[in-house]
Amino acid sequence: MKAEGSWGWILLFLAILFELSGTTSMKLSAGFTKLWPSILMFVLYGISFTLLNFALSYIDVGVAYAIWSGVGIVLITAVGIVMFKESINMTQLLWISLIVIGVIGLKVSSKS
C-alpha cells in the first residue's frame, strides 16, 4: 500500500473516532437539554466530516462512506452497551455482524 493510500485510511479512522465521540455526546446531551454535550456534539461532528472530506481525496466516496458509517454503527452499539447499559439481542447481533463482514469486504477489495 502506498503512503498516500495509508494517509487516506488514517484520516478515515480519525473521522470514525470523532463521529463516535459526536454520537456519544449526542446521547449525553439528552435532547439538547445539556449545554456542553450539545456544543461538543456539533464540534466533534464538524471535525469528523472535515476528516472524512480529506479522506475522500484518497479513498472512493462509496467505500469511505460505507466504512465510516458501518464502523460507526458497530462502535456506537458497543458504547451503548458498555457505557449506557443498553441491551442487544441475538438478532441485532447477527445484523451487526453482517455490517462488520461488509466493512472487511470493502476494505479488502478497495484499490486504495
N, CA, C and O atoms as a printed pandas DataFrame, in Angstrom:
     atom_number atom_name residue_name chain_id  residue_number  x_coord  y_coord  z_coord
0              1         N          MET        A               1    0.853   -1.186    0.000
1              2        CA          MET        A               1    0.000    0.000    0.000
2              3         C          MET        A               1    0.888    1.235    0.000
3              4         O          MET        A               1    1.851    1.331    0.762
4              5         N          LYS        A               2    0.549    2.162   -0.859
5              6        CA          LYS        A               2    1.317    3.389   -0.941
6              7         C          LYS        A               2    1.089    4.260    0.287
7              8         O          LYS        A               2    0.056    4.159    0.948
8              9         N          ALA        A               3    2.055    5.108    0.584
9             10        CA          ALA        A               3    1.940    6.013    1.733
10            11         C          ALA        A               3    0.723    6.920    1.585
11            12         O          ALA        A               3    0.041    7.203    2.570
12            13         N          GLU        A               4    0.442    7.381    0.358
13            14        CA          GLU        A               4   -0.720    8.238    0.150
14            15         C          GLU        A               4   -1.999    7.501    0.507
15            16         O          GLU        A               4   -2.886    8.069    1.144
16            17         N          GLY        A               5   -2.103    6.240    0.102
17            18        CA          GLY        A               5   -3.273    5.437    0.426
18            19         C          GLY        A               5   -3.409    5.242    1.923
19            20         O          GLY        A               5   -4.517    5.271    2.457
20            21         N          SER        A               6   -2.298    5.046    2.596
21            22        CA          SER        A               6   -2.313    4.896    4.049
22            23         C          SER        A               6   -2.833    6.157    4.718
23            24         O          SER        A               6   -3.574    6.080    5.699
24            25         N          TRP        A               7   -2.453    7.312    4.200
25            26        CA          TRP        A               7   -2.902    8.579    4.770
26            27         C          TRP        A               7   -4.428    8.674    4.712
27            28         O          TRP        A               7   -5.057    9.155    5.656
28            29         N          GLY        A               8   -5.012    8.227    3.628
29            30        CA          GLY        A               8   -6.467    8.232    3.493
30            31         C          GLY        A               8   -7.139    7.375    4.547
31            32         O          GLY        A               8   -8.155    7.772    5.118
32            33         N          TRP        A               9   -6.581    6.206    4.809
33            34        CA          TRP        A               9   -7.154    5.307    5.809
34            35         C          TRP        A               9   -6.969    5.865    7.218
35            36         O          TRP        A               9   -7.835    5.682    8.074
36            37         N          ILE        A              10   -5.860    6.539    7.463
37            38        CA          ILE        A              10   -5.650    7.184    8.771
38            39         C          ILE        A              10   -6.686    8.287    8.981
39            40         O          ILE        A              10   -7.277    8.394   10.055
40            41         N          LEU        A              11   -6.900    9.097    7.960
41            42        CA          LEU        A              11   -7.909   10.155    8.050
42            43         C          LEU        A              11   -9.299    9.568    8.281
43            44         O          LEU        A              11  -10.078   10.094    9.075
44            45         N          LEU        A              12   -9.601    8.481    7.585
45            46        CA          LEU        A              12  -10.901    7.833    7.746
46            47         C          LEU        A              12  -11.063    7.284    9.158
47            48         O          LEU        A              12  -12.127    7.428    9.759
48            49         N          PHE        A              13  -10.025    6.661    9.691
49            50        CA          PHE        A              13  -10.057    6.125   11.057
50            51         C          PHE        A              13  -10.305    7.248   12.067
51            52         O          PHE        A              13  -11.108    7.097   12.989
52            53         N          LEU        A              14   -9.616    8.366   11.888
53            54        CA          LEU        A              14   -9.819    9.505   12.792
54            55         C          LEU        A              14  -11.231   10.075   12.655
55            56         O          LEU        A              14  -11.847   10.464   13.647
56            57         N          ALA        A              15  -11.739   10.124   11.422
57            58        CA          ALA        A              15  -13.114   10.595   11.203
58            59         C          ALA        A              15  -14.108    9.704   11.938
59            60         O          ALA        A              15  -15.085   10.193   12.505
60            61         N          ILE        A              16  -13.864    8.420   11.927
61            62        CA          ILE        A              16  -14.736    7.471   12.628
62            63         C          ILE        A              16  -14.687    7.719   14.133
63            64         O          ILE        A              16  -15.727    7.714   14.792
64            65         N          LEU        A              17  -13.509    7.932   14.679
65            66        CA          LEU        A              17  -13.388    8.172   16.124
66            67         C          LEU        A              17  -14.107    9.454   16.541
67            68         O          LEU        A              17  -14.753    9.491   17.588
68            69         N          PHE        A              18  -13.996   10.511   15.721
69            70        CA          PHE        A              18  -14.694   11.756   16.050
70            71         C          PHE        A              18  -16.206   11.609   15.879
71            72         O          PHE        A              18  -16.976   12.209   16.629
72            73         N          GLU        A              19  -16.630   10.820   14.901
73            74        CA          GLU        A              19  -18.063   10.557   14.726
74            75         C          GLU        A              19  -18.601    9.791   15.932
75            76         O          GLU        A              19  -19.688   10.089   16.429
76            77         N          LEU        A              20  -17.848    8.818   16.393
77            78        CA          LEU        A              20  -18.237    8.053   17.583
78            79         C          LEU        A              20  -18.354    8.970   18.793
79            80         O          LEU        A              20  -19.307    8.866   19.565
80            81         N          SER        A              21  -17.400    9.858   18.957
81            82        CA          SER        A              21  -17.432   10.812   20.071
82            83         C          SER        A              21  -18.607   11.779   19.938
83            84         O          SER        A              21  -19.241   12.132   20.932
84            85         N          GLY        A              22  -18.894   12.207   18.705
85            86        CA          GLY        A              22  -20.015   13.099   18.470
86            87         C          GLY        A              22  -21.350   12.439   18.789
87            88         O          GLY        A              22  -22.236   13.066   19.369
88            89         N          THR        A              23  -21.490   11.184   18.411
89            90        CA          THR        A              23  -22.725   10.460   18.696
90            91         C          THR        A              23  -22.879   10.205   20.191
91            92         O          THR        A              23  -23.987   10.274   20.723
92            93         N          THR        A              24  -21.785    9.914   20.860
93            94        CA          THR        A              24  -21.825    9.747   22.313
94            95         C          THR        A              24  -22.237   11.060   22.981
95            96         O          THR        A              24  -23.030   11.061   23.923
96            97         N          SER        A              25  -21.698   12.165   22.491
97            98        CA          SER        A              25  -22.083   13.476   23.026
98            99         C          SER        A              25  -23.560   13.762   22.766
99           100         O          SER        A              25  -24.232   14.387   23.587
100          101         N          MET        A              26  -24.059   13.305   21.626
101          102        CA          MET        A              26  -25.474   13.480   21.319
102          103         C          MET        A              26  -26.337   12.788   22.372
103          104         O          MET        A              26  -27.322   13.352   22.849
104          105         N          LYS        A              27  -25.962   11.580   22.723
105          106        CA          LYS        A              27  -26.694   10.848   23.761
106          107         C          LYS        A              27  -26.593   11.585   25.101
107          108         O          LYS        A              27  -27.583   11.718   25.820
108          109         N          LEU        A              28  -25.400   12.056   25.422
109          110        CA          LEU        A              28  -25.182   12.760   26.692
110          111         C          LEU        A              28  -25.884   14.119   26.740
111          112         O          LEU        A              28  -26.128   14.650   27.824
112          113         N          SER        A              29  -26.212   14.689   25.567
113          114        CA          SER        A              29  -26.885   15.994   25.536
114          115         C          SER        A              29  -28.341   15.906   25.981
115          116         O          SER        A              29  -28.969   16.927   26.261
116          117         N          ALA        A              30  -28.877   14.691   26.046
117          118        CA          ALA        A              30  -30.260   14.450   26.498
118          119         C          ALA        A              30  -31.243   15.347   25.748
119          120         O          ALA        A              30  -32.014   16.093   26.353
120          121         N          GLY        A              31  -31.200   15.258   24.426
121          122        CA          GLY        A              31  -32.129   16.040   23.615
122          123         C          GLY        A              31  -31.879   17.532   23.671
123          124         O          GLY        A              31  -32.819   18.325   23.694
124          125         N          PHE        A              32  -30.618   17.913   23.694
125          126        CA          PHE        A              32  -30.182   19.318   23.759
126          127         C          PHE        A              32  -30.554   19.999   25.081
127          128         O          PHE        A              32  -30.644   21.226   25.142
128          129         N          THR        A              33  -30.768   19.220   26.123
129          130        CA          THR        A              33  -31.070   19.826   27.428
130          131         C          THR        A              33  -29.809   20.085   28.245
131          132         O          THR        A              33  -29.863   20.776   29.263
132          133         N          LYS        A              34  -28.677   19.540   27.812
133          134        CA          LYS        A              34  -27.403   19.778   28.498
134          135         C          LYS        A              34  -26.481   20.523   27.533
135          136         O          LYS        A              34  -26.181   20.047   26.439
136          137         N          LEU        A              35  -26.045   21.696   27.965
137          138        CA          LEU        A              35  -25.332   22.615   27.083
138          139         C          LEU        A              35  -24.029   22.048   26.527
139          140         O          LEU        A              35  -23.866   21.977   25.309
140          141         N          TRP        A              36  -23.097   21.643   27.391
141          142        CA          TRP        A              36  -21.758   21.276   26.924
142          143         C          TRP        A              36  -21.738   20.034   26.047
143          144         O          TRP        A              36  -21.046   20.034   25.029
144          145         N          PRO        A              37  -22.469   18.971   26.394
145          146        CA          PRO        A              37  -22.503   17.854   25.441
146          147         C          PRO        A              37  -23.134   18.242   24.106
147          148         O          PRO        A              37  -22.756   17.707   23.064
148          149         N          SER        A              38  -24.097   19.174   24.130
149          150        CA          SER        A              38  -24.721   19.629   22.882
150          151         C          SER        A              38  -23.720   20.378   22.016
151          152         O          SER        A              38  -23.634   20.129   20.813
152          153         N          ILE        A              39  -22.973   21.280   22.606
153          154        CA          ILE        A              39  -21.952   22.030   21.870
154          155         C          ILE        A              39  -20.864   21.088   21.366
155          156         O          ILE        A              39  -20.437   21.171   20.214
156          157         N          LEU        A              40  -20.425   20.195   22.241
157          158        CA          LEU        A              40  -19.376   19.237   21.881
158          159         C          LEU        A              40  -19.802   18.355   20.711
159          160         O          LEU        A              40  -18.983   18.016   19.856
160          161         N          MET        A              41  -21.070   17.985   20.674
161          162        CA          MET        A              41  -21.577   17.162   19.581
162          163         C          MET        A              41  -21.337   17.856   18.236
163          164         O          MET        A              41  -20.840   17.233   17.297
164          165         N          PHE        A              42  -21.687   19.139   18.140
165          166        CA          PHE        A              42  -21.507   19.860   16.883
166          167         C          PHE        A              42  -20.027   19.988   16.512
167          168         O          PHE        A              42  -19.663   19.845   15.345
168          169         N          VAL        A              43  -19.192   20.253   17.486
169          170        CA          VAL        A              43  -17.758   20.385   17.238
170          171         C          VAL        A              43  -17.177   19.050   16.743
171          172         O          VAL        A              43  -16.440   19.013   15.758
172          173         N          LEU        A              44  -17.515   17.970   17.431
173          174        CA          LEU        A              44  -16.974   16.650   17.074
174          175         C          LEU        A              44  -17.465   16.186   15.708
175          176         O          LEU        A              44  -16.694   15.633   14.924
176          177         N          TYR        A              45  -18.745   16.409   15.422
177          178        CA          TYR        A              45  -19.247   16.058   14.091
178          179         C          TYR        A              45  -18.584   16.913   13.011
179          180         O          TYR        A              45  -18.286   16.411   11.927
180          181         N          GLY        A              46  -18.352   18.197   13.293
181          182        CA          GLY        A              46  -17.662   19.054   12.334
182          183         C          GLY        A              46  -16.265   18.540   12.008
183          184         O          GLY        A              46  -15.855   18.518   10.848
184          185         N          ILE        A              47  -15.540   18.125   13.048
185          186        CA          ILE        A              47  -14.203   17.562   12.840
186          187         C          ILE        A              47  -14.295   16.261   12.053
187          188         O          ILE        A              47  -13.499   16.017   11.146
188          189         N          SER        A              48  -15.272   15.426   12.407
189          190        CA          SER        A              48  -15.431   14.148   11.725
190          191         C          SER        A              48  -15.697   14.335   10.235
191          192         O          SER        A              48  -15.058   13.691    9.403
192          193         N          PHE        A              49  -16.641   15.217    9.897
193          194        CA          PHE        A              49  -16.947   15.453    8.483
194          195         C          PHE        A              49  -15.765   16.077    7.746
195          196         O          PHE        A              49  -15.547   15.785    6.570
196          197         N          THR        A              50  -15.011   16.922    8.416
197          198        CA          THR        A              50  -13.829   17.511    7.798
198          199         C          THR        A              50  -12.788   16.436    7.481
199          200         O          THR        A              50  -12.224   16.411    6.387
200          201         N          LEU        A              51  -12.542   15.558    8.437
201          202        CA          LEU        A              51  -11.582   14.472    8.216
202          203         C          LEU        A              51  -12.078   13.518    7.133
203          204         O          LEU        A              51  -11.293   13.052    6.307
204          205         N          LEU        A              52  -13.377   13.229    7.137
205          206        CA          LEU        A              52  -13.946   12.374    6.092
206          207         C          LEU        A              52  -13.769   13.029    4.724
207          208         O          LEU        A              52  -13.444   12.356    3.745
208          209         N          ASN        A              53  -13.981   14.322    4.662
209          210        CA          ASN        A              53  -13.792   15.058    3.415
210          211         C          ASN        A              53  -12.354   14.906    2.893
211          212         O          ASN        A              53  -12.146   14.663    1.705
212          213         N          PHE        A              54  -11.380   15.048    3.774
213          214        CA          PHE        A              54   -9.984   14.883    3.362
214          215         C          PHE        A              54   -9.681   13.436    2.969
215          216         O          PHE        A              54   -8.908   13.195    2.042
216          217         N          ALA        A              55  -10.286   12.473    3.668
217          218        CA          ALA        A              55  -10.069   11.065    3.326
218          219         C          ALA        A              55  -10.560   10.757    1.915
219          220         O          ALA        A              55  -10.024    9.877    1.242
220          221         N          LEU        A              56  -11.588   11.489    1.471
221          222        CA          LEU        A              56  -12.135   11.254    0.131
222          223         C          LEU        A              56  -11.166   11.640   -0.983
223          224         O          LEU        A              56  -11.391   11.307   -2.146
224          225         N          SER        A              57  -10.096   12.338   -0.632
225          226        CA          SER        A              57   -9.051   12.622   -1.615
226          227         C          SER        A              57   -8.254   11.369   -1.951
227          228         O          SER        A              57   -7.575   11.319   -2.976
228          229         N          TYR        A              58   -8.335   10.363   -1.097
229          230        CA          TYR        A              58   -7.543    9.140   -1.249
230          231         C          TYR        A              58   -8.385    7.881   -1.449
231          232         O          TYR        A              58   -7.905    6.900   -2.017
232          233         N          ILE        A              59   -9.630    7.902   -0.990
233          234        CA          ILE        A              59  -10.486    6.717   -0.979
234          235         C          ILE        A              59  -11.774    7.055   -1.719
235          236         O          ILE        A              59  -12.306    8.155   -1.565
236          237         N          ASP        A              60  -12.276    6.125   -2.517
237          238        CA          ASP        A              60  -13.536    6.335   -3.223
238          239         C          ASP        A              60  -14.653    6.632   -2.233
239          240         O          ASP        A              60  -14.701    6.056   -1.146
240          241         N          VAL        A              61  -15.551    7.535   -2.615
241          242        CA          VAL        A              61  -16.593    8.007   -1.710
242          243         C          VAL        A              61  -17.495    6.867   -1.223
243          244         O          VAL        A              61  -17.843    6.827   -0.043
244          245         N          GLY        A              62  -17.872    5.962   -2.091
245          246        CA          GLY        A              62  -18.747    4.857   -1.686
246          247         C          GLY        A              62  -18.107    3.968   -0.641
247          248         O          GLY        A              62  -18.748    3.572    0.332
248          249         N          VAL        A              63  -16.841    3.657   -0.849
249          250        CA          VAL        A              63  -16.104    2.815    0.097
250          251         C          VAL        A              63  -15.899    3.551    1.414
251          252         O          VAL        A              63  -16.161    3.004    2.485
252          253         N          ALA        A              64  -15.430    4.794    1.333
253          254        CA          ALA        A              64  -15.145    5.560    2.558
254          255         C          ALA        A              64  -16.403    5.769    3.385
255          256         O          ALA        A              64  -16.381    5.573    4.600
256          257         N          TYR        A              65  -17.499    6.163    2.749
257          258        CA          TYR        A              65  -18.713    6.448    3.496
258          259         C          TYR        A              65  -19.305    5.176    4.089
259          260         O          TYR        A              65  -19.795    5.185    5.218
260          261         N          ALA        A              66  -19.262    4.090    3.336
261          262        CA          ALA        A              66  -19.785    2.820    3.853
262          263         C          ALA        A              66  -18.980    2.353    5.064
263          264         O          ALA        A              66  -19.552    1.874    6.043
264          265         N          ILE        A              67  -17.671    2.491    4.999
265          266        CA          ILE        A              67  -16.834    2.096    6.133
266          267         C          ILE        A              67  -17.045    3.048    7.301
267          268         O          ILE        A              67  -17.167    2.603    8.442
268          269         N          TRP        A              68  -17.090    4.353    7.035
269          270        CA          TRP        A              68  -17.317    5.362    8.083
270          271         C          TRP        A              68  -18.617    5.080    8.824
271          272         O          TRP        A              68  -18.648    5.060   10.055
272          273         N          SER        A              69  -19.679    4.866    8.075
273          274        CA          SER        A              69  -20.966    4.641    8.732
274          275         C          SER        A              69  -21.057    3.250    9.344
275          276         O          SER        A              69  -21.598    3.099   10.439
276          277         N          GLY        A              70  -20.545    2.239    8.669
277          278        CA          GLY        A              70  -20.618    0.869    9.190
278          279         C          GLY        A              70  -19.819    0.679   10.467
279          280         O          GLY        A              70  -20.320    0.104   11.433
280          281         N          VAL        A              71  -18.591    1.152   10.480
281          282        CA          VAL        A              71  -17.765    1.034   11.689
282          283         C          VAL        A              71  -18.362    1.896   12.799
283          284         O          VAL        A              71  -18.348    1.510   13.968
284          285         N          GLY        A              72  -18.890    3.071   12.423
285          286        CA          GLY        A              72  -19.556    3.921   13.412
286          287         C          GLY        A              72  -20.732    3.212   14.070
287          288         O          GLY        A              72  -20.911    3.302   15.284
288          289         N          ILE        A              73  -21.535    2.507   13.273
289          290        CA          ILE        A              73  -22.673    1.755   13.810
290          291         C          ILE        A              73  -22.202    0.705   14.804
291          292         O          ILE        A              73  -22.750    0.584   15.900
292          293         N          VAL        A              74  -21.197   -0.040   14.421
293          294        CA          VAL        A              74  -20.695   -1.111   15.297
294          295         C          VAL        A              74  -20.126   -0.530   16.590
295          296         O          VAL        A              74  -20.424   -1.029   17.675
296          297         N          LEU        A              75  -19.317    0.512   16.484
297          298        CA          LEU        A              75  -18.692    1.090   17.672
298          299         C          LEU        A              75  -19.700    1.763   18.592
299          300         O          LEU        A              75  -19.602    1.634   19.812
300          301         N          ILE        A              76  -20.677    2.486   18.022
301          302        CA          ILE        A              76  -21.645    3.152   18.886
302          303         C          ILE        A              76  -22.564    2.128   19.541
303          304         O          ILE        A              76  -23.075    2.375   20.634
304          305         N          THR        A              77  -22.781    1.003   18.907
305          306        CA          THR        A              77  -23.538   -0.075   19.546
306          307         C          THR        A              77  -22.775   -0.577   20.766
307          308         O          THR        A              77  -23.363   -0.792   21.826
308          309         N          ALA        A              78  -21.470   -0.764   20.619
309          310        CA          ALA        A              78  -20.639   -1.205   21.750
310          311         C          ALA        A              78  -20.647   -0.164   22.867
311          312         O          ALA        A              78  -20.742   -0.516   24.043
312          313         N          VAL        A              79  -20.548    1.117   22.504
313          314        CA          VAL        A              79  -20.597    2.186   23.512
314          315         C          VAL        A              79  -21.948    2.165   24.222
315          316         O          VAL        A              79  -22.013    2.312   25.442
316          317         N          GLY        A              80  -23.015    1.985   23.464
317          318        CA          GLY        A              80  -24.344    1.925   24.063
318          319         C          GLY        A              80  -24.472    0.802   25.073
319          320         O          GLY        A              80  -25.073    0.974   26.133
320          321         N          ILE        A              81  -23.909   -0.340   24.743
321          322        CA          ILE        A              81  -23.974   -1.494   25.639
322          323         C          ILE        A              81  -23.123   -1.264   26.882
323          324         O          ILE        A              81  -23.585   -1.501   27.998
324          325         N          VAL        A              82  -21.898   -0.811   26.704
325          326        CA          VAL        A              82  -20.955   -0.667   27.816
326          327         C          VAL        A              82  -21.239    0.576   28.663
327          328         O          VAL        A              82  -21.324    0.495   29.888
328          329         N          MET        A              83  -21.382    1.725   27.999
329          330        CA          MET        A              83  -21.475    2.989   28.722
330          331         C          MET        A              83  -22.901    3.316   29.178
331          332         O          MET        A              83  -23.107    3.854   30.266
332          333         N          PHE        A              84  -23.878    2.984   28.334
333          334        CA          PHE        A              84  -25.256    3.366   28.632
334          335         C          PHE        A              84  -26.129    2.184   29.059
335          336         O          PHE        A              84  -27.334    2.334   29.259
336          337         N          LYS        A              85  -25.510    1.010   29.196
337          338        CA          LYS        A              85  -26.196   -0.199   29.674
338          339         C          LYS        A              85  -27.389   -0.578   28.803
339          340         O          LYS        A              85  -28.394   -1.084   29.303
340          341         N          GLU        A              86  -27.274   -0.333   27.493
341          342        CA          GLU        A              86  -28.317   -0.728   26.564
342          343         C          GLU        A              86  -28.197   -2.222   26.286
343          344         O          GLU        A              86  -27.111   -2.791   26.395
344          345         N          SER        A              87  -29.294   -2.847   25.934
345          346        CA          SER        A              87  -29.266   -4.286   25.675
346          347         C          SER        A              87  -29.238   -4.552   24.174
347          348         O          SER        A              87  -29.595   -3.695   23.365
348          349         N          ILE        A              88  -28.812   -5.743   23.830
349          350        CA          ILE        A              88  -28.793   -6.174   22.435
350          351         C          ILE        A              88  -29.213   -7.642   22.408
351          352         O          ILE        A              88  -28.798   -8.435   23.253
352          353         N          ASN        A              89  -30.044   -7.991   21.421
353          354        CA          ASN        A              89  -30.460   -9.388   21.319
354          355         C          ASN        A              89  -29.677  -10.083   20.204
355          356         O          ASN        A              89  -28.912   -9.450   19.477
356          357         N          MET        A              90  -29.879  -11.373   20.086
357          358        CA          MET        A              90  -29.094  -12.167   19.127
358          359         C          MET        A              90  -29.372  -11.757   17.680
359          360         O          MET        A              90  -28.464  -11.772   16.848
360          361         N          THR        A              91  -30.608  -11.395   17.376
361          362        CA          THR        A              91  -30.920  -10.972   16.016
362          363         C          THR        A              91  -30.186   -9.684   15.673
363          364         O          THR        A              91  -29.629   -9.558   14.582
364          365         N          GLN        A              92  -30.183   -8.736   16.588
365          366        CA          GLN        A              92  -29.445   -7.494   16.359
366          367         C          GLN        A              92  -27.953   -7.769   16.199
367          368         O          GLN        A              92  -27.294   -7.180   15.342
368          369         N          LEU        A              93  -27.431   -8.658   17.020
369          370        CA          LEU        A              93  -26.019   -9.029   16.929
370          371         C          LEU        A              93  -25.692   -9.649   15.573
371          372         O          LEU        A              93  -24.629   -9.389   15.008
372          373         N          LEU        A              94  -26.594  -10.461   15.056
373          374        CA          LEU        A              94  -26.404  -11.064   13.736
374          375         C          LEU        A              94  -26.298   -9.989   12.664
375          376         O          LEU        A              94  -25.394  -10.040   11.830
376          377         N          TRP        A              95  -27.200   -9.022   12.671
377          378        CA          TRP        A              95  -27.188   -7.970   11.653
378          379         C          TRP        A              95  -25.961   -7.084   11.785
379          380         O          TRP        A              95  -25.396   -6.655   10.779
380          381         N          ILE        A              96  -25.553   -6.810   12.986
381          382        CA          ILE        A              96  -24.338   -6.012   13.186
382          383         C          ILE        A              96  -23.115   -6.791   12.698
383          384         O          ILE        A              96  -22.180   -6.202   12.155
384          385         N          SER        A              97  -23.121   -8.096   12.889
385          386        CA          SER        A              97  -22.026   -8.938   12.379
386          387         C          SER        A              97  -21.934   -8.851   10.857
387          388         O          SER        A              97  -20.839   -8.842   10.295
388          389         N          LEU        A              98  -23.083   -8.787   10.201
389          390        CA          LEU        A              98  -23.069   -8.640    8.747
390          391         C          LEU        A              98  -22.478   -7.299    8.315
391          392         O          LEU        A              98  -21.825   -7.209    7.276
392          393         N          ILE        A              99  -22.709   -6.268    9.112
393          394        CA          ILE        A              99  -22.087   -4.962    8.829
394          395         C          ILE        A              99  -20.564   -5.095    8.914
395          396         O          ILE        A              99  -19.841   -4.583    8.059
396          397         N          VAL        A             100  -20.090   -5.781    9.945
397          398        CA          VAL        A             100  -18.640   -5.981   10.113
398          399         C          VAL        A             100  -18.073   -6.740    8.918
399          400         O          VAL        A             100  -17.022   -6.375    8.391
400          401         N          ILE        A             101  -18.758   -7.787    8.493
401          402        CA          ILE        A             101  -18.302   -8.562    7.335
402          403         C          ILE        A             101  -18.255   -7.666    6.092
403          404         O          ILE        A             101  -17.309   -7.741    5.308
404          405         N          GLY        A             102  -19.267   -6.827    5.916
405          406        CA          GLY        A             102  -19.296   -5.912    4.779
406          407         C          GLY        A             102  -18.157   -4.910    4.803
407          408         O          GLY        A             102  -17.549   -4.629    3.770
408          409         N          VAL        A             103  -17.868   -4.370    5.977
409          410        CA          VAL        A             103  -16.765   -3.408    6.109
410          411         C          VAL        A             103  -15.436   -4.079    5.780
411          412         O          VAL        A             103  -14.608   -3.503    5.074
412          413         N          ILE        A             104  -15.231   -5.280    6.280
413          414        CA          ILE        A             104  -13.993   -6.015    5.984
414          415         C          ILE        A             104  -13.893   -6.279    4.488
415          416         O          ILE        A             104  -12.825   -6.119    3.897
416          417         N          GLY        A             105  -15.005   -6.683    3.875
417          418        CA          GLY        A             105  -15.015   -6.934    2.435
418          419         C          GLY        A             105  -14.688   -5.682    1.640
419          420         O          GLY        A             105  -13.939   -5.749    0.666
420          421         N          LEU        A             106  -15.234   -4.549    2.038
421          422        CA          LEU        A             106  -14.937   -3.300    1.347
422          423         C          LEU        A             106  -13.458   -2.927    1.469
423          424         O          LEU        A             106  -12.836   -2.504    0.494
424          425         N          LYS        A             107  -12.911   -3.085    2.653
425          426        CA          LYS        A             107  -11.506   -2.744    2.860
426          427         C          LYS        A             107  -10.597   -3.660    2.040
427          428         O          LYS        A             107   -9.649   -3.196    1.406
428          429         N          VAL        A             108  -10.888   -4.946    2.057
429          430        CA          VAL        A             108  -10.053   -5.909    1.345
430          431         C          VAL        A             108  -10.131   -5.688   -0.173
431          432         O          VAL        A             108   -9.137   -5.834   -0.884
432          433         N          SER        A             109  -11.321   -5.337   -0.650
433          434        CA          SER        A             109  -11.486   -5.182   -2.092
434          435         C          SER        A             109  -11.180   -3.779   -2.605
435          436         O          SER        A             109  -11.236   -3.536   -3.810
436          437         N          SER        A             110  -10.854   -2.850   -1.696
437          438        CA          SER        A             110  -10.574   -1.476   -2.102
438          439         C          SER        A             110   -9.228   -1.410   -2.817
439          440         O          SER        A             110   -8.264   -2.065   -2.423
440          441         N          LYS        A             111   -9.187   -0.615   -3.865
441          442        CA          LYS        A             111   -7.927   -0.455   -4.611
442          443         C          LYS        A             111   -7.040    0.626   -4.012
443          444         O          LYS        A             111   -5.910    0.809   -4.463
444          445         N          SER        A             112   -7.534    1.354   -2.993
445          446        CA          SER        A             112   -6.757    2.445   -2.374
446          447         C          SER        A             112   -5.658    1.872   -1.526
447          448         O          SER        A             112   -4.892    2.622   -0.920
